[in-house]
Amino acid sequence: MDDTATAGWTRESLRDRRTFRIPYTHDHAALAVRLRRALQHGPGFAVVTGTPVAALAVRDAQAFAVAMLGPLGTALVQGRGGDRERAWLVRDEGVSAHTGEGRFHENAYTSKSRGYLHLHNDRAVQPFGQDPDLLALFTHRRALRGGASLLLDGRTLHQLLAAEHPRALSELSTPYPVDRRHVTPLGEPEVIQVPVFDTVGGRMVVRCNTKRIETAAALTGQPLPEGKQAALDTLKRVLARPSLRIRILLDDGDCLLTDDRRILHGRTAYDDDPAPDRRRCLIRLMLHRHPN
């Protein structure tokens, strides 16, 4: 899979799921070596299968998640006020990602909803004032139906835009307003200015959240200039190509780990099991990567 580190990937190039599945081992240091290789020299993500989180109580599963990925990075605190966790629970708590009028709900934690979640990466909004390098989702319980993870390679996206829409890519490499009302650190602005595509330390880094760019314009009362809006519309059309994304239905105990500087993620809508102890519950970690 080394070619995916430079050439990117599409759904067709990742047809063999064995290329990114890594069996769990109790030796977390050895596991970290394999995961680091997949993140840096492979597709930018991996699925660890067979972790023991499904057999644990929720609190124990949260502690295990932090411990398992400790050799890879430092877990960042998520949430505000009294609602702060290093291991955030992703589950339906009655939140809707959209208002009754069908408008995207900019103040909502979409992690607490069960509807479709558009492709994005978390560092686009600098959640709680942080720039996560890695994102992990441990499946404590999968949904009764649906709830599959959607992944898209930001490197492939960048290459396609460079080849097909260079003017749009040039615009997308300049700062855009991004609404982060739901994750604003105390005393910091609700809208930040960041490019969708940036270069950091000689590598391409993506900060993509089209919904939050759109709600930023509504929040500030300043519509995007014509050129920026046209580039954003082009980006959305390319993101919608089915051939660019893969769909992974995580099983109980699976852990999806992504390079949040490169990989966009989303989710299909889902239905929960009526039994309270079988409702979908994932554990999300955001991490600062340890230096190699």
C-alpha positions in Angstrom: 0.0 0.0 0.0 3.0 2.3 0.0 1.9 3.9 -3.3 -1.2 5.4 -1.5 1.1 7.6 0.6 1.9 9.7 -2.4 -0.6 8.8 -5.1 -3.7 8.9 -2.9 -6.6 6.4 -3.2 -10.1 5.9 -4.5 -12.8 3.3 -3.8 -11.4 1.1 -6.6 -7.9 1.1 -5.2 -9.1 -0.1 -1.8 -11.3 -2.9 -2.8 -9.3 -5.4 -0.7 -10.2 -4.5 2.8 -7.3 -6.6 4.2 -5.0 -3.8 3.1 -6.2 -1.6 6.0 -7.4 -4.1 8.6 -5.0 -4.7 11.5 -5.8 -7.4 14.1 -5.6 -6.2 17.7 -2.7 -7.2 19.9 -2.2 -6.7 23.6 1.3 -5.3 22.8 0.2 -1.7 22.3 3.7 -0.5 21.4 3.9 -3.1 18.6 0.4 -2.2 17.4 1.4 1.5 17.3 4.2 0.7 14.9 1.8 -0.9 12.5 -0.7 1.9 12.8 2.0 4.5 12.3 3.1 2.8 9.1 -0.5 2.7 7.8 -1.0 6.4 8.6 2.3 7.7 7.2 3.1 5.3 4.4 -0.3 3.8 3.5 -3.9 5.0 3.0 -3.8 7.4 6.0 -6.2 5.3 8.0 -6.6 1.8 9.5 -9.2 -0.4 11.2 -8.0 -2.3 14.3 -10.3 -5.4 14.6 -11.1 -7.3 17.7 -10.3 -4.9 20.5 -11.9 -5.8 23.9 -14.0 -2.6 24.2 -17.3 -4.3 23.3 -16.9 -6.5 26.4 -16.3 -3.6 28.8 -18.5 -1.2 30.6 -18.6 2.3 28.9 -16.3 4.0 31.4 -13.8 1.1 31.3 -14.0 1.1 27.5 -13.2 4.9 27.5 -10.1 4.3 29.7 -9.0 1.4 27.5 -9.2 3.5 24.3 -6.9 6.2 25.8 -4.5 3.5 27.0 -4.4 1.6 23.7 -3.5 4.6 21.6 -1.2 6.1 24.2 1.9 5.0 22.3 0.7 7.0 19.3 -0.3 10.3 20.8 -1.8 12.4 23.6 -5.6 12.3 23.9 -7.0 15.8 23.7 -9.8 17.1 25.9 -13.2 17.5 24.1 -16.2 19.4 25.3 -16.8 22.5 27.4 -17.7 23.3 31.0 -18.7 20.2 32.9 -19.1 18.2 29.7 -15.4 17.4 29.1 -13.9 14.1 28.2 -10.7 12.8 26.6 -12.8 9.8 25.3 -16.0 11.4 23.8 -19.2 9.4 23.5 -20.6 9.4 20.0 -24.3 8.3 20.3 -27.8 9.5 19.6 -28.9 11.9 22.4 -31.9 13.3 20.5 -29.9 16.0 18.7 -30.7 16.8 15.1 -28.0 18.0 12.7 -30.8 20.1 11.0 -33.5 22.5 12.1 -37.2 22.0 11.5 -36.8 24.1 8.4 -34.1 21.8 7.0 -31.2 24.2 7.7 -27.9 22.8 9.0 -27.9 23.2 12.8 -24.7 25.1 13.4 -24.9 24.9 17.3 -25.4 21.1 17.4 -23.0 18.4 18.3 -23.5 16.2 15.3 -21.8 13.4 17.2 -25.0 13.3 19.3 -27.3 12.8 16.4 -28.2 9.8 14.2 -28.7 11.4 10.8 -26.3 11.5 7.8 -23.1 13.3 8.6 -21.4 15.1 5.6 -17.7 14.5 4.8 -15.3 16.7 6.8 -12.3 16.6 9.0 -12.3 17.9 12.6 -9.2 20.1 12.4 -11.2 22.4 10.0 -12.9 24.0 13.1 -9.9 23.7 15.5 -12.1 22.1 18.1 -11.8 23.6 21.5 -8.8 25.5 20.3 -6.8 22.4 19.3 -5.5 21.0 16.0 -5.9 17.2 16.2 -3.5 15.1 14.2 -5.3 11.8 14.6 -9.0 10.8 15.0 -10.0 7.5 16.5 -13.5 5.9 16.7 -13.9 2.8 18.9 -17.1 0.9 18.4 -18.6 -0.1 21.8 -21.9 -0.9 20.1 -22.8 -0.7 16.4 -26.2 0.4 15.3 -29.1 -1.9 14.5 -29.1 -0.6 10.9 -26.8 1.9 9.1 -24.2 4.1 10.8 -21.4 3.2 8.4 -18.3 5.4 8.3 -17.5 7.2 5.1 -13.9 8.1 4.2 -12.4 10.2 1.4 -8.7 10.9 0.8 -7.9 14.6 0.9 -4.7 14.0 -1.0 -6.7 12.5 -3.9 -9.2 15.4 -3.7 -6.3 17.9 -3.9 -4.8 16.1 -6.9 -8.2 16.0 -8.8 -8.8 19.7 -8.2 -5.2 20.5 -9.4 -5.8 18.6 -12.6 -9.4 19.6 -13.3 -10.1 22.8 -11.5 -6.8 24.7 -10.8 -8.5 28.0 -10.4 -10.8 26.6 -7.7 -7.9 25.0 -6.0 -6.0 28.3 -5.9 -9.0 30.0 -4.3 -9.5 27.1 -1.8 -5.8 27.5 -0.7 -6.7 31.0 0.6 -8.5 31.6 4.0 -12.2 30.8 4.3 -14.4 31.7 7.2 -15.3 28.7 9.3 -18.1 28.6 11.9 -17.2 26.8 15.1 -19.9 27.9 17.5 -20.3 24.4 18.8 -16.6 24.0 19.8 -15.4 27.6 20.5 -12.9 27.8 23.3 -13.6 30.4 26.0 -12.7 33.9 24.9 -11.9 32.9 21.3 -13.8 33.9 18.1 -16.7 31.8 16.9 -15.5 32.2 13.3 -11.9 31.5 12.2 -10.2 32.0 8.9 -8.4 29.0 7.5 -7.6 27.6 4.0 -9.3 24.4 2.9 -5.9 23.3 1.6 -2.7 24.4 3.2 1.0 23.4 3.2 2.5 22.7 6.6 6.1 21.4 7.0 6.2 20.6 3.3 3.1 18.5 3.2 -0.5 19.2 2.1 -2.9 19.5 5.0 -6.7 19.7 4.6 -9.2 21.7 6.7 -12.5 20.8 5.0 -16.0 21.5 6.4 -18.3 22.9 3.7 -21.3 23.1 6.0 -19.4 25.2 8.6 -18.1 27.5 5.8 -21.7 28.1 4.7 -23.0 28.8 8.2 -20.1 31.2 8.8 -21.4 33.4 6.0 -24.8 33.5 7.6 -23.3 34.2 11.1 -21.1 37.1 9.9 -23.6 38.5 7.5 -20.9 38.5 4.9 -21.6 36.3 1.8 -18.5 34.8 0.2 -17.1 36.7 -2.7 -18.1 35.3 -6.1 -14.8 33.6 -6.8 -14.7 31.9 -3.3 -18.3 30.8 -3.6 -17.7 29.3 -7.1 -14.6 27.4 -5.7 -16.7 26.1 -2.8 -19.4 24.9 -5.2 -16.8 23.1 -7.2 -15.4 21.4 -4.1 -18.8 20.2 -3.1 -19.4 18.7 -6.6 -16.1 16.8 -6.4 -16.7 15.6 -2.9 -20.0 14.1 -4.1 -18.4 11.7 -6.5 -19.2 8.2 -5.2 -15.9 6.8 -6.7 -13.8 8.8 -4.2 -15.3 7.5 -1.0 -15.3 4.1 0.7 -17.9 2.9 3.2 -16.9 0.9 6.3 -19.4 -0.6 8.7 -17.5 -1.0 11.9 -18.3 -4.1 14.1 -18.4 -4.2 17.9 -14.8 -3.8 19.1 -13.4 -2.3 15.9 -11.4 0.9 16.0 -11.1 3.3 13.1 -8.0 5.5 13.2 -7.5 8.3 10.6 -4.9 10.9 9.9 -7.1 14.0 10.5 -4.7 16.2 8.4 -5.5 14.1 5.3 -8.6 12.0 5.6 -12.2 13.3 5.5 -14.9 11.2 7.3 -18.6 11.1 7.5 -21.4 8.8 8.4 -24.6 7.3 7.0 -27.8 7.7 9.0 -28.7 4.9 11.4 -31.5 3.2 13.4 -30.9 2.1 17.0 -31.7 -1.2 18.6 -34.8 -0.6 20.9 -32.9 -2.3 23.8 -31.1 0.5 25.8 -28.0 -1.6 26.3 -27.7 -2.3 22.5 -27.9 1.3 21.3 -25.1 2.5 19.1 -22.2 4.0 21.0 -18.8 4.9 19.7 -15.9 6.4 21.7 -14.0 9.2 19.9 -10.5 10.2 20.6 -8.6 13.2 19.2 -4.9 13.0 19.5 -1.7 15.0 19.1 0.7 12.6 17.4 3.9 11.8 19.3 7.1 12.5 17.3 8.5 9.4 15.8 
